[in-house]
C-alpha cells in the first residue's frame, strides 16, 4: 500500500481520544484486508511513527511498544 493511502487510513482510524497503537494497527489491517499478513503491522507502525513525528498524531509512551503506547489525532 502506498504511504499516503496508508496515512489516510491510519488517520481515519484515530480519534480525539487516546487509543492503543496496537488497536489502531488492527483497525487499519482490517480495513485493508491485510489482517494476518506478515510484515503489515511493522509497515503500519512505521507510518504511525512518521505521522507522530510530523505532528499529525499525538503520542504517549514508546511507539515501538504497541500495547503500552497510545495515539490520538493532534489538536
PDB file of N, CA, C, O and CB in Angstrom:
ATOM      1  N   UNK A   1       0.841  -1.179   0.000  1.00  0.00           N
ATOM      2  CA  UNK A   1       0.000   0.000   0.000  1.00  0.00           C
ATOM      3  C   UNK A   1       0.885   1.241   0.000  1.00  0.00           C
ATOM      4  O   UNK A   1       1.910   1.278   0.680  1.00  0.00           O
ATOM      5  CB  UNK A   1      -0.956  -0.001   1.216  1.00  0.00           C
ATOM      6  N   UNK A   2       0.499   2.227  -0.741  1.00  0.00           N
ATOM      7  CA  UNK A   2       1.252   3.474  -0.865  1.00  0.00           C
ATOM      8  C   UNK A   2       1.169   4.254   0.441  1.00  0.00           C
ATOM      9  O   UNK A   2       0.135   4.248   1.109  1.00  0.00           O
ATOM     10  CB  UNK A   2       0.719   4.327  -2.044  1.00  0.00           C
ATOM     11  N   UNK A   3       2.262   4.926   0.804  1.00  0.00           N
ATOM     12  CA  UNK A   3       2.363   5.636   2.072  1.00  0.00           C
ATOM     13  C   UNK A   3       1.234   6.604   2.354  1.00  0.00           C
ATOM     14  O   UNK A   3       0.670   6.586   3.448  1.00  0.00           O
ATOM     15  CB  UNK A   3       3.628   6.367   2.116  1.00  0.00           C
ATOM     16  N   UNK A   4       0.887   7.459   1.381  1.00  0.00           N
ATOM     17  CA  UNK A   4      -0.172   8.455   1.611  1.00  0.00           C
ATOM     18  C   UNK A   4      -1.513   7.774   1.839  1.00  0.00           C
ATOM     19  O   UNK A   4      -2.300   8.210   2.679  1.00  0.00           O
ATOM     20  CB  UNK A   4      -0.271   9.428   0.421  1.00  0.00           C
ATOM     21  N   UNK A   5      -1.771   6.724   1.103  1.00  0.00           N
ATOM     22  CA  UNK A   5      -3.018   5.984   1.268  1.00  0.00           C
ATOM     23  C   UNK A   5      -3.080   5.358   2.662  1.00  0.00           C
ATOM     24  O   UNK A   5      -4.120   5.393   3.319  1.00  0.00           O
ATOM     25  CB  UNK A   5      -3.152   4.894   0.179  1.00  0.00           C
ATOM     26  N   UNK A   6      -1.963   4.788   3.105  1.00  0.00           N
ATOM     27  CA  UNK A   6      -1.910   4.202   4.433  1.00  0.00           C
ATOM     28  C   UNK A   6      -2.071   5.288   5.493  1.00  0.00           C
ATOM     29  O   UNK A   6      -2.769   5.089   6.487  1.00  0.00           O
ATOM     30  CB  UNK A   6      -0.589   3.439   4.636  1.00  0.00           C
ATOM     31  N   UNK A   7      -1.430   6.429   5.284  1.00  0.00           N
ATOM     32  CA  UNK A   7      -1.565   7.535   6.232  1.00  0.00           C
ATOM     33  C   UNK A   7      -3.027   7.931   6.394  1.00  0.00           C
ATOM     34  O   UNK A   7      -3.489   8.160   7.512  1.00  0.00           O
ATOM     35  CB  UNK A   7      -0.737   8.743   5.773  1.00  0.00           C
ATOM     36  N   UNK A   8      -3.749   8.011   5.294  1.00  0.00           N
ATOM     37  CA  UNK A   8      -5.170   8.365   5.354  1.00  0.00           C
ATOM     38  C   UNK A   8      -5.958   7.338   6.156  1.00  0.00           C
ATOM     39  O   UNK A   8      -6.832   7.706   6.940  1.00  0.00           O
ATOM     40  CB  UNK A   8      -5.752   8.484   3.942  1.00  0.00           C
ATOM     41  N   UNK A   9      -5.660   6.052   5.969  1.00  0.00           N
ATOM     42  CA  UNK A   9      -6.354   5.003   6.728  1.00  0.00           C
ATOM     43  C   UNK A   9      -6.021   5.081   8.212  1.00  0.00           C
ATOM     44  O   UNK A   9      -6.889   4.890   9.062  1.00  0.00           O
ATOM     45  CB  UNK A   9      -5.985   3.617   6.185  1.00  0.00           C
ATOM     46  N   UNK A  10      -4.770   5.361   8.512  1.00  0.00           N
ATOM     47  CA  UNK A  10      -4.367   5.486   9.918  1.00  0.00           C
ATOM     48  C   UNK A  10      -5.106   6.660  10.564  1.00  0.00           C
ATOM     49  O   UNK A  10      -5.678   6.520  11.644  1.00  0.00           O
ATOM     50  CB  UNK A  10      -2.824   5.678  10.038  1.00  0.00           C
ATOM     51  N   UNK A  11      -5.089   7.801   9.904  1.00  0.00           N
ATOM     52  CA  UNK A  11      -5.748   8.983  10.462  1.00  0.00           C
ATOM     53  C   UNK A  11      -7.253   8.773  10.600  1.00  0.00           C
ATOM     54  O   UNK A  11      -7.861   9.262  11.552  1.00  0.00           O
ATOM     55  CB  UNK A  11      -5.472  10.204   9.586  1.00  0.00           C
ATOM     56  N   UNK A  12      -7.851   8.054   9.665  1.00  0.00           N
ATOM     57  CA  UNK A  12      -9.286   7.763   9.732  1.00  0.00           C
ATOM     58  C   UNK A  12      -9.605   6.792  10.871  1.00  0.00           C
ATOM     59  O   UNK A  12     -10.740   6.744  11.345  1.00  0.00           O
ATOM     60  CB  UNK A  12      -9.773   7.183   8.398  1.00  0.00           C
ATOM     61  N   UNK A  13      -8.616   6.025  11.306  1.00  0.00           N
ATOM     62  CA  UNK A  13      -8.819   5.054  12.392  1.00  0.00           C
ATOM     63  C   UNK A  13      -8.561   5.662  13.760  1.00  0.00           C
ATOM     64  O   UNK A  13      -8.809   5.017  14.779  1.00  0.00           O
ATOM     65  CB  UNK A  13      -7.915   3.848  12.194  1.00  0.00           C
ATOM     66  N   UNK A  14      -8.069   6.887  13.797  1.00  0.00           N
ATOM     67  CA  UNK A  14      -7.769   7.563  15.055  1.00  0.00           C
ATOM     68  C   UNK A  14      -8.905   8.498  15.448  1.00  0.00           C
ATOM     69  O   UNK A  14      -9.753   8.855  14.630  1.00  0.00           O
ATOM     70  CB  UNK A  14      -6.454   8.344  14.946  1.00  0.00           C
ATOM     71  N   UNK A  15      -8.902   8.882  16.711  1.00  0.00           N
ATOM     72  CA  UNK A  15      -9.934   9.753  17.265  1.00  0.00           C
ATOM     73  C   UNK A  15      -9.290  10.869  18.073  1.00  0.00           C
ATOM     74  O   UNK A  15      -8.065  10.976  18.133  1.00  0.00           O
ATOM     75  CB  UNK A  15     -10.919   8.950  18.140  1.00  0.00           C
ATOM     76  N   UNK A  16     -10.107  11.685  18.685  1.00  0.00           N
ATOM     77  CA  UNK A  16      -9.617  12.711  19.600  1.00  0.00           C
ATOM     78  C   UNK A  16      -9.233  12.118  20.952  1.00  0.00           C
ATOM     79  O   UNK A  16      -8.536  12.756  21.740  1.00  0.00           O
ATOM     80  CB  UNK A  16     -10.670  13.797  19.788  1.00  0.00           C
ATOM     81  N   UNK A  17      -9.685  10.914  21.212  1.00  0.00           N
ATOM     82  CA  UNK A  17      -9.341  10.256  22.484  1.00  0.00           C
ATOM     83  C   UNK A  17      -8.174   9.293  22.255  1.00  0.00           C
ATOM     84  O   UNK A  17      -7.955   8.822  21.139  1.00  0.00           O
ATOM     85  CB  UNK A  17     -10.579   9.493  23.076  1.00  0.00           C
ATOM     86  N   UNK A  18      -7.446   9.014  23.305  1.00  0.00           N
ATOM     87  CA  UNK A  18      -6.286   8.126  23.225  1.00  0.00           C
ATOM     88  C   UNK A  18      -6.712   6.699  22.913  1.00  0.00           C
ATOM     89  O   UNK A  18      -7.717   6.216  23.435  1.00  0.00           O
ATOM     90  CB  UNK A  18      -5.491   8.163  24.534  1.00  0.00           C
ATOM     91  N   UNK A  19      -5.949   6.029  22.064  1.00  0.00           N
ATOM     92  CA  UNK A  19      -6.151   4.611  21.745  1.00  0.00           C
ATOM     93  C   UNK A  19      -4.789   3.926  21.722  1.00  0.00           C
ATOM     94  O   UNK A  19      -3.781   4.544  21.379  1.00  0.00           O
ATOM     95  CB  UNK A  19      -6.895   4.431  20.370  1.00  0.00           C
ATOM     96  N   UNK A  20      -4.766   2.677  22.080  1.00  0.00           N
ATOM     97  CA  UNK A  20      -3.534   1.898  21.994  1.00  0.00           C
ATOM     98  C   UNK A  20      -3.083   1.824  20.538  1.00  0.00           C
ATOM     99  O   UNK A  20      -3.902   1.692  19.628  1.00  0.00           O
ATOM    100  CB  UNK A  20      -3.735   0.474  22.582  1.00  0.00           C
ATOM    101  N   UNK A  21      -1.783   1.909  20.333  1.00  0.00           N
ATOM    102  CA  UNK A  21      -1.227   1.786  18.990  1.00  0.00           C
ATOM    103  C   UNK A  21      -1.613   0.441  18.386  1.00  0.00           C
ATOM    104  O   UNK A  21      -1.936   0.366  17.200  1.00  0.00           O
ATOM    105  CB  UNK A  21       0.307   1.944  19.017  1.00  0.00           C
ATOM    106  N   UNK A  22      -1.584  -0.619  19.187  1.00  0.00           N
ATOM    107  CA  UNK A  22      -1.939  -1.950  18.685  1.00  0.00           C
ATOM    108  C   UNK A  22      -3.359  -1.976  18.129  1.00  0.00           C
ATOM    109  O   UNK A  22      -3.612  -2.626  17.114  1.00  0.00           O
ATOM    110  CB  UNK A  22      -1.796  -2.993  19.797  1.00  0.00           C
ATOM    111  N   UNK A  23      -4.279  -1.286  18.772  1.00  0.00           N
ATOM    112  CA  UNK A  23      -5.667  -1.257  18.311  1.00  0.00           C
ATOM    113  C   UNK A  23      -5.774  -0.551  16.955  1.00  0.00           C
ATOM    114  O   UNK A  23      -6.488  -1.014  16.066  1.00  0.00           O
ATOM    115  CB  UNK A  23      -6.565  -0.554  19.351  1.00  0.00           C
ATOM    116  N   UNK A  24      -5.074   0.552  16.803  1.00  0.00           N
ATOM    117  CA  UNK A  24      -5.108   1.275  15.530  1.00  0.00           C
ATOM    118  C   UNK A  24      -4.506   0.413  14.421  1.00  0.00           C
ATOM    119  O   UNK A  24      -5.022   0.390  13.304  1.00  0.00           O
ATOM    120  CB  UNK A  24      -4.345   2.621  15.644  1.00  0.00           C
ATOM    121  N   UNK A  25      -3.432  -0.286  14.720  1.00  0.00           N
ATOM    122  CA  UNK A  25      -2.814  -1.177  13.724  1.00  0.00           C
ATOM    123  C   UNK A  25      -3.817  -2.229  13.267  1.00  0.00           C
ATOM    124  O   UNK A  25      -3.941  -2.479  12.068  1.00  0.00           O
ATOM    125  CB  UNK A  25      -1.548  -1.863  14.304  1.00  0.00           C
ATOM    126  N   UNK A  26      -4.530  -2.843  14.195  1.00  0.00           N
ATOM    127  CA  UNK A  26      -5.519  -3.866  13.846  1.00  0.00           C
ATOM    128  C   UNK A  26      -6.644  -3.258  13.011  1.00  0.00           C
ATOM    129  O   UNK A  26      -7.079  -3.865  12.032  1.00  0.00           O
ATOM    130  CB  UNK A  26      -6.095  -4.522  15.121  1.00  0.00           C
ATOM    131  N   UNK A  27      -7.116  -2.076  13.381  1.00  0.00           N
ATOM    132  CA  UNK A  27      -8.186  -1.421  12.609  1.00  0.00           C
ATOM    133  C   UNK A  27      -7.755  -1.178  11.168  1.00  0.00           C
ATOM    134  O   UNK A  27      -8.526  -1.423  10.240  1.00  0.00           O
ATOM    135  CB  UNK A  27      -8.585  -0.087  13.266  1.00  0.00           C
ATOM    136  N   UNK A  28      -6.530  -0.699  10.977  1.00  0.00           N
ATOM    137  CA  UNK A  28      -6.031  -0.437   9.625  1.00  0.00           C
ATOM    138  C   UNK A  28      -5.898  -1.749   8.854  1.00  0.00           C
ATOM    139  O   UNK A  28      -6.250  -1.815   7.676  1.00  0.00           O
ATOM    140  CB  UNK A  28      -4.668   0.301   9.677  1.00  0.00           C
ATOM    141  N   UNK A  29      -5.393  -2.786   9.509  1.00  0.00           N
ATOM    142  CA  UNK A  29      -5.245  -4.087   8.840  1.00  0.00           C
ATOM    143  C   UNK A  29      -6.600  -4.651   8.424  1.00  0.00           C
ATOM    144  O   UNK A  29      -6.718  -5.258   7.360  1.00  0.00           O
ATOM    145  CB  UNK A  29      -4.523  -5.086   9.760  1.00  0.00           C
ATOM    146  N   UNK A  30      -7.614  -4.458   9.248  1.00  0.00           N
ATOM    147  CA  UNK A  30      -8.957  -4.912   8.889  1.00  0.00           C
ATOM    148  C   UNK A  30      -9.480  -4.156   7.672  1.00  0.00           C
ATOM    149  O   UNK A  30     -10.092  -4.752   6.786  1.00  0.00           O
ATOM    150  CB  UNK A  30      -9.918  -4.735  10.072  1.00  0.00           C
ATOM    151  N   UNK A  31      -9.240  -2.845   7.627  1.00  0.00           N
ATOM    152  CA  UNK A  31      -9.717  -2.033   6.506  1.00  0.00           C
ATOM    153  C   UNK A  31      -9.025  -2.392   5.196  1.00  0.00           C
ATOM    154  O   UNK A  31      -9.626  -2.297   4.125  1.00  0.00           O
ATOM    155  CB  UNK A  31      -9.508  -0.561   6.805  1.00  0.00           C
ATOM    156  N   UNK A  32      -7.767  -2.802   5.282  1.00  0.00           N
ATOM    157  CA  UNK A  32      -7.011  -3.112   4.070  1.00  0.00           C
ATOM    158  C   UNK A  32      -7.102  -4.581   3.682  1.00  0.00           C
ATOM    159  O   UNK A  32      -6.652  -4.967   2.603  1.00  0.00           O
ATOM    160  CB  UNK A  32      -5.565  -2.729   4.255  1.00  0.00           C
ATOM    161  N   UNK A  33      -7.676  -5.397   4.549  1.00  0.00           N
ATOM    162  CA  UNK A  33      -7.736  -6.831   4.273  1.00  0.00           C
ATOM    163  C   UNK A  33      -6.406  -7.518   4.499  1.00  0.00           C
ATOM    164  O   UNK A  33      -6.194  -8.630   4.016  1.00  0.00           O
ATOM    165  CB  UNK A  33      -8.191  -7.069   2.858  1.00  0.00           C
ATOM    166  N   UNK A  34      -5.498  -6.870   5.230  1.00  0.00           N
ATOM    167  CA  UNK A  34      -4.172  -7.420   5.470  1.00  0.00           C
ATOM    168  C   UNK A  34      -4.054  -8.092   6.830  1.00  0.00           C
ATOM    169  O   UNK A  34      -2.947  -8.412   7.264  1.00  0.00           O
ATOM    170  CB  UNK A  34      -3.140  -6.334   5.353  1.00  0.00           C
ATOM    171  N   UNK A  35      -5.171  -8.310   7.507  1.00  0.00           N
ATOM    172  CA  UNK A  35      -5.122  -8.949   8.812  1.00  0.00           C
ATOM    173  C   UNK A  35      -4.481 -10.321   8.661  1.00  0.00           C
ATOM    174  O   UNK A  35      -4.966 -11.155   7.896  1.00  0.00           O
ATOM    175  CB  UNK A  35      -6.541  -9.061   9.436  1.00  0.00           C
ATOM    176  N   UNK A  36      -3.421 -10.552   9.369  1.00  0.00           N
ATOM    177  CA  UNK A  36      -2.698 -11.822   9.283  1.00  0.00           C
ATOM    178  C   UNK A  36      -1.564 -11.817   8.270  1.00  0.00           C
ATOM    179  O   UNK A  36      -0.804 -12.783   8.193  1.00  0.00           O
ATOM    180  CB  UNK A  36      -3.652 -12.916   8.941  1.00  0.00           C
ATOM    181  N   UNK A  37      -1.436 -10.742   7.487  1.00  0.00           N
ATOM    182  CA  UNK A  37      -0.347 -10.648   6.514  1.00  0.00           C
ATOM    183  C   UNK A  37       0.956 -10.366   7.248  1.00  0.00           C
ATOM    184  O   UNK A  37       1.034  -9.452   8.069  1.00  0.00           O
ATOM    185  CB  UNK A  37      -0.633  -9.542   5.456  1.00  0.00           C
ATOM    186  N   UNK A  38       1.953 -11.141   6.951  1.00  0.00           N
ATOM    187  CA  UNK A  38       3.254 -10.979   7.603  1.00  0.00           C
ATOM    188  C   UNK A  38       3.884  -9.637   7.209  1.00  0.00           C
ATOM    189  O   UNK A  38       3.962  -9.305   6.026  1.00  0.00           O
ATOM    190  CB  UNK A  38       4.200 -12.151   7.229  1.00  0.00           C
ATOM    191  N   UNK A  39       4.320  -8.892   8.181  1.00  0.00           N
ATOM    192  CA  UNK A  39       5.007  -7.632   7.949  1.00  0.00           C
ATOM    193  C   UNK A  39       4.110  -6.414   7.846  1.00  0.00           C
ATOM    194  O   UNK A  39       4.598  -5.284   7.883  1.00  0.00           O
ATOM    195  CB  UNK A  39       5.794  -7.738   6.726  1.00  0.00           C
ATOM    196  N   UNK A  40       2.808  -6.622   7.717  1.00  0.00           N
ATOM    197  CA  UNK A  40       1.896  -5.478   7.573  1.00  0.00           C
ATOM    198  C   UNK A  40       1.905  -4.613   8.832  1.00  0.00           C
ATOM    199  O   UNK A  40       1.842  -3.386   8.748  1.00  0.00           O
ATOM    200  CB  UNK A  40       0.463  -5.963   7.277  1.00  0.00           C
ATOM    201  N   UNK A  41       1.983  -5.250   9.984  1.00  0.00           N
ATOM    202  CA  UNK A  41       1.963  -4.492  11.243  1.00  0.00           C
ATOM    203  C   UNK A  41       3.133  -3.528  11.323  1.00  0.00           C
ATOM    204  O   UNK A  41       2.971  -2.372  11.714  1.00  0.00           O
ATOM    205  CB  UNK A  41       1.992  -5.442  12.443  1.00  0.00           C
ATOM    206  N   UNK A  42       4.303  -4.004  10.953  1.00  0.00           N
ATOM    207  CA  UNK A  42       5.505  -3.173  11.034  1.00  0.00           C
ATOM    208  C   UNK A  42       5.415  -1.975  10.096  1.00  0.00           C
ATOM    209  O   UNK A  42       5.837  -0.874  10.448  1.00  0.00           O
ATOM    210  CB  UNK A  42       6.748  -4.001  10.705  1.00  0.00           C
ATOM    211  N   UNK A  43       4.866  -2.188   8.905  1.00  0.00           N
ATOM    212  CA  UNK A  43       4.727  -1.090   7.944  1.00  0.00           C
ATOM    213  C   UNK A  43       3.766  -0.029   8.477  1.00  0.00           C
ATOM    214  O   UNK A  43       4.020   1.168   8.336  1.00  0.00           O
ATOM    215  CB  UNK A  43       4.233  -1.621   6.580  1.00  0.00           C
ATOM    216  N   UNK A  44       2.684  -0.457   9.078  1.00  0.00           N
ATOM    217  CA  UNK A  44       1.707   0.487   9.644  1.00  0.00           C
ATOM    218  C   UNK A  44       2.326   1.222  10.831  1.00  0.00           C
ATOM    219  O   UNK A  44       2.161   2.434  10.966  1.00  0.00           O
ATOM    220  CB  UNK A  44       0.408  -0.254  10.082  1.00  0.00           C
ATOM    221  N   UNK A  45       3.030   0.497  11.682  1.00  0.00           N
ATOM    222  CA  UNK A  45       3.673   1.114  12.846  1.00  0.00           C
ATOM    223  C   UNK A  45       4.699   2.161  12.421  1.00  0.00           C
ATOM    224  O   UNK A  45       4.827   3.203  13.064  1.00  0.00           O
ATOM    225  CB  UNK A  45       4.345   0.044  13.714  1.00  0.00           C
ATOM    226  N   UNK A  46       5.418   1.891  11.359  1.00  0.00           N
ATOM    227  CA  UNK A  46       6.398   2.850  10.842  1.00  0.00           C
ATOM    228  C   UNK A  46       5.717   4.135  10.394  1.00  0.00           C
ATOM    229  O   UNK A  46       6.219   5.229  10.650  1.00  0.00           O
ATOM    230  CB  UNK A  46       7.187   2.239   9.677  1.00  0.00           C
ATOM    231  N   UNK A  47       4.569   4.005   9.722  1.00  0.00           N
ATOM    232  CA  UNK A  47       3.824   5.183   9.274  1.00  0.00           C
ATOM    233  C   UNK A  47       3.233   5.931  10.469  1.00  0.00           C
ATOM    234  O   UNK A  47       3.175   7.160  10.450  1.00  0.00           O
ATOM    235  CB  UNK A  47       2.706   4.774   8.293  1.00  0.00           C
ATOM    236  N   UNK A  48       2.792   5.215  11.512  1.00  0.00           N
ATOM    237  CA  UNK A  48       2.280   5.866  12.719  1.00  0.00           C
ATOM    238  C   UNK A  48       3.379   6.722  13.340  1.00  0.00           C
ATOM    239  O   UNK A  48       3.134   7.864  13.730  1.00  0.00           O
ATOM    240  CB  UNK A  48       1.762   4.815  13.742  1.00  0.00           C
ATOM    241  N   UNK A  49       4.583   6.176  13.432  1.00  0.00           N
ATOM    242  CA  UNK A  49       5.702   6.941  13.979  1.00  0.00           C
ATOM    243  C   UNK A  49       5.984   8.181  13.141  1.00  0.00           C
ATOM    244  O   UNK A  49       6.251   9.253  13.684  1.00  0.00           O
ATOM    245  CB  UNK A  49       6.954   6.069  14.062  1.00  0.00           C
ATOM    246  N   UNK A  50       5.927   8.037  11.824  1.00  0.00           N
ATOM    247  CA  UNK A  50       6.176   9.178  10.930  1.00  0.00           C
ATOM    248  C   UNK A  50       5.106  10.257  11.105  1.00  0.00           C
ATOM    249  O   UNK A  50       5.415  11.449  11.105  1.00  0.00           O
ATOM    250  CB  UNK A  50       6.217   8.710   9.460  1.00  0.00           C
ATOM    251  N   UNK A  51       3.854   9.836  11.254  1.00  0.00           N
ATOM    252  CA  UNK A  51       2.766  10.800  11.464  1.00  0.00           C
ATOM    253  C   UNK A  51       2.917  11.517  12.802  1.00  0.00           C
ATOM    254  O   UNK A  51       2.621  12.707  12.910  1.00  0.00           O
ATOM    255  CB  UNK A  51       1.402  10.092  11.400  1.00  0.00           C
ATOM    256  N   UNK A  52       3.376  10.799  13.811  1.00  0.00           N
ATOM    257  CA  UNK A  52       3.614  11.422  15.116  1.00  0.00           C
ATOM    258  C   UNK A  52       4.778  12.406  15.019  1.00  0.00           C
ATOM    259  O   UNK A  52       4.711  13.506  15.567  1.00  0.00           O
ATOM    260  CB  UNK A  52       3.903  10.345  16.197  1.00  0.00           C
ATOM    261  N   UNK A  53       5.842  12.013  14.324  1.00  0.00           N
ATOM    262  CA  UNK A  53       6.997  12.901  14.147  1.00  0.00           C
ATOM    263  C   UNK A  53       6.612  14.162  13.383  1.00  0.00           C
ATOM    264  O   UNK A  53       7.164  15.234  13.632  1.00  0.00           O
ATOM    265  CB  UNK A  53       8.126  12.170  13.413  1.00  0.00           C
ATOM    266  N   UNK A  54       5.667  14.037  12.453  1.00  0.00           N
ATOM    267  CA  UNK A  54       5.223  15.175  11.644  1.00  0.00           C
ATOM    268  C   UNK A  54       4.194  16.039  12.376  1.00  0.00           C
ATOM    269  O   UNK A  54       3.787  17.081  11.863  1.00  0.00           O
ATOM    270  CB  UNK A  54       4.635  14.680  10.332  1.00  0.00           C
ATOM    271  N   UNK A  55       3.770  15.611  13.578  1.00  0.00           N
ATOM    272  CA  UNK A  55       2.813  16.390  14.347  1.00  0.00           C
ATOM    273  C   UNK A  55       1.360  16.154  13.976  1.00  0.00           C
ATOM    274  O   UNK A  55       0.482  16.884  14.436  1.00  0.00           O
ATOM    275  CB  UNK A  55       3.117  17.820  14.193  1.00  0.00           C
ATOM    276  N   UNK A  56       1.090  15.155  13.157  1.00  0.00           N
ATOM    277  CA  UNK A  56      -0.300  14.872  12.773  1.00  0.00           C
ATOM    278  C   UNK A  56      -0.987  13.980  13.793  1.00  0.00           C
ATOM    279  O   UNK A  56      -2.215  13.960  13.873  1.00  0.00           O
ATOM    280  CB  UNK A  56      -0.350  14.213  11.394  1.00  0.00           C
ATOM    281  N   UNK A  57      -0.200  13.238  14.580  1.00  0.00           N
ATOM    282  CA  UNK A  57      -0.715  12.424  15.674  1.00  0.00           C
ATOM    283  C   UNK A  57       0.002  12.829  16.953  1.00  0.00           C
ATOM    284  O   UNK A  57       1.196  13.130  16.936  1.00  0.00           O
ATOM    285  CB  UNK A  57      -0.530  10.902  15.384  1.00  0.00           C
ATOM    286  N   UNK A  58      -0.723  12.834  18.052  1.00  0.00           N
ATOM    287  CA  UNK A  58      -0.120  12.997  19.367  1.00  0.00           C
ATOM    288  C   UNK A  58       0.176  11.605  19.896  1.00  0.00           C
ATOM    289  O   UNK A  58      -0.609  10.680  19.692  1.00  0.00           O
ATOM    290  CB  UNK A  58      -1.054  13.802  20.346  1.00  0.00           C
ATOM    291  N   UNK A  59       1.301  11.454  20.571  1.00  0.00           N
ATOM    292  CA  UNK A  59       1.707  10.137  21.048  1.00  0.00           C
ATOM    293  C   UNK A  59       2.068  10.194  22.527  1.00  0.00           C
ATOM    294  O   UNK A  59       2.573  11.198  23.029  1.00  0.00           O
ATOM    295  CB  UNK A  59       2.893   9.607  20.228  1.00  0.00           C
ATOM    296  N   UNK A  60       1.793   9.088  23.203  1.00  0.00           N
ATOM    297  CA  UNK A  60       2.171   8.932  24.604  1.00  0.00           C
ATOM    298  C   UNK A  60       2.842   7.577  24.756  1.00  0.00           C
ATOM    299  O   UNK A  60       2.284   6.553  24.362  1.00  0.00           O
ATOM    300  CB  UNK A  60       0.931   9.063  25.556  1.00  0.00           C
ATOM    301  N   UNK A  61       4.027   7.573  25.323  1.00  0.00           N
ATOM    302  CA  UNK A  61       4.756   6.326  25.504  1.00  0.00           C
ATOM    303  C   UNK A  61       5.677   6.040  24.318  1.00  0.00           C
ATOM    304  O   UNK A  61       5.793   6.840  23.390  1.00  0.00           O
ATOM    305  CB  UNK A  61       3.780   5.172  25.700  1.00  0.00           C
ATOM    306  N   UNK A  62       6.325   4.878  24.375  1.00  0.00           N
ATOM    307  CA  UNK A  62       7.249   4.441  23.336  1.00  0.00           C
ATOM    308  C   UNK A  62       6.454   3.788  22.217  1.00  0.00           C
ATOM    309  O   UNK A  62       5.901   2.705  22.406  1.00  0.00           O
ATOM    310  CB  UNK A  62       8.313   3.462  23.906  1.00  0.00           C
ATOM    311  N   UNK A  63       6.388   4.424  21.060  1.00  0.00           N
ATOM    312  CA  UNK A  63       5.570   3.918  19.959  1.00  0.00           C
ATOM    313  C   UNK A  63       6.016   2.558  19.448  1.00  0.00           C
ATOM    314  O   UNK A  63       5.264   1.886  18.743  1.00  0.00           O
ATOM    315  CB  UNK A  63       5.584   4.896  18.830  1.00  0.00           C
ATOM    316  N   UNK A  64       7.224   2.146  19.792  1.00  0.00           N
ATOM    317  CA  UNK A  64       7.685   0.816  19.387  1.00  0.00           C
ATOM    318  C   UNK A  64       7.071  -0.281  20.265  1.00  0.00           C
ATOM    319  O   UNK A  64       7.104  -1.460  19.912  1.00  0.00           O
ATOM    320  CB  UNK A  64       9.218   0.745  19.453  1.00  0.00           C
ATOM    321  N   UNK A  65       6.520   0.114  21.392  1.00  0.00           N
ATOM    322  CA  UNK A  65       5.858  -0.815  22.312  1.00  0.00           C
ATOM    323  C   UNK A  65       4.348  -0.643  22.123  1.00  0.00           C
ATOM    324  O   UNK A  65       3.692   0.055  22.897  1.00  0.00           O
ATOM    325  CB  UNK A  65       6.288  -0.554  23.822  1.00  0.00           C
ATOM    326  N   UNK A  66       3.813  -1.280  21.095  1.00  0.00           N
ATOM    327  CA  UNK A  66       2.444  -1.053  20.619  1.00  0.00           C
ATOM    328  C   UNK A  66       1.370  -1.214  21.681  1.00  0.00           C
ATOM    329  O   UNK A  66       0.388  -0.472  21.675  1.00  0.00           O
ATOM    330  CB  UNK A  66       2.152  -1.982  19.505  1.00  0.00           C
ATOM    331  N   UNK A  67       1.531  -2.152  22.581  1.00  0.00           N
ATOM    332  CA  UNK A  67       0.490  -2.408  23.581  1.00  0.00           C
ATOM    333  C   UNK A  67       0.529  -1.439  24.750  1.00  0.00           C
ATOM    334  O   UNK A  67      -0.421  -1.349  25.527  1.00  0.00           O
ATOM    335  CB  UNK A  67       0.617  -3.808  24.099  1.00  0.00           C
ATOM    336  N   UNK A  68       1.634  -0.715  24.867  1.00  0.00           N
ATOM    337  CA  UNK A  68       1.788   0.175  26.018  1.00  0.00           C
ATOM    338  C   UNK A  68       1.993   1.625  25.608  1.00  0.00           C
ATOM    339  O   UNK A  68       2.467   2.436  26.403  1.00  0.00           O
ATOM    340  CB  UNK A  68       2.950  -0.279  26.869  1.00  0.00           C
ATOM    341  N   UNK A  69       1.643   1.950  24.382  1.00  0.00           N
ATOM    342  CA  UNK A  69       1.706   3.338  23.931  1.00  0.00           C
ATOM    343  C   UNK A  69       0.355   3.690  23.297  1.00  0.00           C
ATOM    344  O   UNK A  69      -0.403   2.817  22.874  1.00  0.00           O
ATOM    345  CB  UNK A  69       2.892   3.558  22.914  1.00  0.00           C
ATOM    346  N   UNK A  70       0.088   4.969  23.247  1.00  0.00           N
ATOM    347  CA  UNK A  70      -1.206   5.434  22.745  1.00  0.00           C
ATOM    348  C   UNK A  70      -1.020   6.592  21.788  1.00  0.00           C
ATOM    349  O   UNK A  70      -0.037   7.331  21.850  1.00  0.00           O
ATOM    350  CB  UNK A  70      -2.120   5.847  23.901  1.00  0.00           C
ATOM    351  N   UNK A  71      -2.000   6.731  20.895  1.00  0.00           N
ATOM    352  CA  UNK A  71      -2.003   7.839  19.941  1.00  0.00           C
ATOM    353  C   UNK A  71      -3.411   8.407  19.843  1.00  0.00           C
ATOM    354  O   UNK A  71      -4.401   7.756  20.177  1.00  0.00           O
ATOM    355  CB  UNK A  71      -1.496   7.380  18.544  1.00  0.00           C
ATOM    356  N   UNK A  72      -3.457   9.644  19.374  1.00  0.00           N
ATOM    357  CA  UNK A  72      -4.731  10.295  19.069  1.00  0.00           C
ATOM    358  C   UNK A  72      -4.436  11.331  17.992  1.00  0.00           C
ATOM    359  O   UNK A  72      -3.277  11.629  17.703  1.00  0.00           O
ATOM    360  CB  UNK A  72      -5.389  10.957  20.358  1.00  0.00           C
ATOM    361  N   UNK A  73      -5.488  11.870  17.408  1.00  0.00           N
ATOM    362  CA  UNK A  73      -5.318  12.935  16.435  1.00  0.00           C
ATOM    363  C   UNK A  73      -4.712  14.146  17.144  1.00  0.00           C
ATOM    364  O   UNK A  73      -5.081  14.455  18.277  1.00  0.00           O
ATOM    365  CB  UNK A  73      -6.675  13.298  15.754  1.00  0.00           C
ATOM    366  N   UNK A  74      -3.802  14.816  16.488  1.00  0.00           N
ATOM    367  CA  UNK A  74      -3.191  16.013  17.073  1.00  0.00           C
ATOM    368  C   UNK A  74      -4.227  17.122  17.114  1.00  0.00           C
ATOM    369  O   UNK A  74      -5.082  17.223  16.234  1.00  0.00           O
ATOM    370  CB  UNK A  74      -1.935  16.462  16.266  1.00  0.00           C
ATOM    371  N   UNK A  75      -4.146  17.934  18.122  1.00  0.00           N
ATOM    372  CA  UNK A  75      -5.110  19.030  18.282  1.00  0.00           C
ATOM    373  C   UNK A  75      -4.556  20.297  17.727  1.00  0.00           C
ATOM    374  O   UNK A  75      -5.221  21.333  17.769  1.00  0.00           O
ATOM    375  CB  UNK A  75      -5.486  19.227  19.739  1.00  0.00           C
TER     376      UNK A  75
END
